Structure formats: structure tokens, C-alpha cells
Amino acid sequence: MIRAVGLTKSFGGFEAVKGIDLDVRRGEAFGFLGPNGAGKSSTMRMIAAVSPVSGGELSILGMDPAVDGPAIRGRLGVCPQEDTLDSELNVRDNLVVYARYFGISRADSRARADELLEFVNLTEKAKARVEDLSGGMKRRLTIARSLVSSPELLLLDEPTTGLDPQARHLLWDQLFRLKQQGVTLVITTHYMDEAEQLCDRLVVMDKGLIAAEGSPRDLIGRYSTREVAEVRFGVTGDDNPHESYAEQLGDLGERVEVLPDRLLVYAEDGDTVLEAVHARGLRPVATLVRRSTLEDVFLRLTGRTLVD
């Protein structure tokens, strides 16, 4: 569905994407993770055939976006990060009018709108004004609008940003149903649990390059451990005792990470780590054992420093 070799994107003297290789297969959910400025949005815009490629090769649906841009866009669905719904139209007409842009007849546009409203659980809101919808409803309507042309490839940019947990899980269910129907999904997200839930494969981008690629489980196995033991010691004044404790616990796991309020000990068995901590006469004020997550991988690959 998508194939890129040495893909680059430059803006003047700034290179946002620095030569990446991609291969997205039909029917899978493929994710882009990365901090702000990593090159995700620039890559997505090239895939959407709305931003020209600066260098390398890019094929979308077997076509060259430099030559076949309109044909590619006619077979894509795009759900932007910001809702761009028409507030002058009611919910149903947002879909009907958008369908007409694709040359769909009036009768088929109405039928398609009703079908999609049912799919995103908005049938009862068909005549409502857009401004009266909740944030979750607007997001579902935006996704419905991206599906009016029955796309083979659906691009979703931060699809659940700002939604409450109930709305996020409802959207996850709907995206999973789309994948079951054979729609290929390409997703950017800052939610690590979302990427683990939805993506068959993903790439972690950093500074315009791909830092890692694989399934969520593969990445966790490659860059983290099965479990993480979190150990907190008392902090008094401006002193942070965790640096000194890290030296005492450094041999208990594959690596130890020092945070201002706790230590993270990466090991295959977190309970064994805690037993060893207590056996050494140390008395943490709080402990926790959890499984490693994609967030641990993400932070290891891209760092904890805030990127503006």
C-alpha cells in the first residue's frame, strides 16, 4: 500500500525527514510514534499526496504521488488532527456534502451518510448542529467523513487527542472494525497504549530518522525487559537520594534509570528485584512492579528531554 525508499523532505535548509524506508502492507494498522519535530507530520503529508517529496522514492497504492496525486487522493481517507467540520451544516449534511466532492450521486451520498452515522453511533444526532456535539462526537463525525469515499487507505493524525477514556475506547473499537473490513490504517499518536492496542507494526521516529521498527511486542522485547520495578526512597529538602541508591542497585537489573522521585530497575522479574532490595537492608517508602510498555521503549529511544 505504501512503499518508501530513502524518502526525504526539506524546507529550505531544514531537513525534516532524512531518508527513511517504509513498507506498509494491505490490511494492517501501521503506526508512527515520535516526539514533536520528529518528522511524522511531514511524512504523513507526503503519504497523503499533498506535499511533494524532496528526495527518494514514494509509491502510494502503486502510484507515484508526483504524477498521480488526484487519483491517490481519491482513494484515501484522511482524518486530520484538528476537526474541520462545517458548522453551517448539520451532522448528516456534513457527510452528504463531503461525499459530493468525490462525485458520488445525491442518492448514494445520502445512503452513505446514513450508513456511516450508524457506524459511528451518531444516527440520533443526524439533524443536530455540529457545535452542539461533544468532543468525542465531533471526532467520530470527522472519522465518518473520512470514510465517505470507501477508502482503501485511511490516514489518522492523532485520532483520539483530547478525548475521555470512554470516547477513546469507542473509537478504538470502530477502527478495529475498519481493519477487519480490509481498510489499511496509518496512525500517528502520542498515546503509547493506543499504539499497543491498534498497531500491528509501527516505527519510532526521532530527528527525521526511523529509530526502530517492529510490532509493539517485538519492540518491547528488543529495547526493554519483561518487567520494571519502581522503587521510591524518601526525599528531604533539595537532596535526591536516588542517585546514590542507583549505585547500590545497579546489579539487580539490565539497567537502572534515575528519576527525580524514583528509580526504575529494568529486569525480567520485578518481584525478585524488590526482594533483593529489602535483603540489602534498604527500606523504600513505596514500590511497584509493572510490565514494560511501549512508553518505556519510546523514552529510551527518544529521551525524556522535552522537545519544542
Stockholm file with secondary structure:
# STOCKHOLM 1.0

chainA/1-308         MIRAVGLTKSFGGFEAVKGIDLDVRRGEAFGFLGPNGAGKSSTMRMIAAVSPVSGGELSILGMDPAVDGPAIRGRLGVCPQEDTLDSELNVRDNLVVYARYFGISRADSRARADELLEFVNLTEKAKARVEDLSGGMKRRLTIARSLVSSPELLLLDEPTTGLDPQARHLLWDQLFRLKQQGVTLVITTHYMDEAEQLCDRLVVMDKGLIAAEGSPRDLIGRYSTREVAEVRFGVTGDDNPHESYAEQLGDLGERVEVLPDRLLVYAEDGDTVLEAVHARGLRPVATLVRRSTLEDVFLRLTGRTLVD
#=GR chainA/1-308 SS CEEEEEEEEEETTEEEEEEEEEEECTTCEEEEECCTTSSHHHHHHHHTTSSCCCEEEEEETTBCHHHHHHHHHTTEEEECSSCCCCTTSBHHHHHHHHHHTTTCCHHHHHHHHHHHHHHTTCGGGTTSBGGGSCHHHHHHHHHHHHTTTCCSEEEEESTTTTCCHHHHHHHHHHHHHHHHTTCEEEEECSCHHHHHHHCSEEEEEETTEEEEEECHHHHHHHHSCSEEEEEECCCCTTCCTHHHHHHHHTTSSSEEEECSSCEEEEESCHHHHHHHHHHTTCCCSEEEEEECCHHHHHHHHHCSSCCC
#=GC SS_cons         CEEEEEEEEEETTEEEEEEEEEEECTTCEEEEECCTTSSHHHHHHHHTTSSCCCEEEEEETTBCHHHHHHHHHTTEEEECSSCCCCTTSBHHHHHHHHHHTTTCCHHHHHHHHHHHHHHTTCGGGTTSBGGGSCHHHHHHHHHHHHTTTCCSEEEEESTTTTCCHHHHHHHHHHHHHHHHTTCEEEEECSCHHHHHHHCSEEEEEETTEEEEEECHHHHHHHHSCSEEEEEECCCCTTCCTHHHHHHHHTTSSSEEEECSSCEEEEESCHHHHHHHHHHTTCCCSEEEEEECCHHHHHHHHHCSSCCC
//
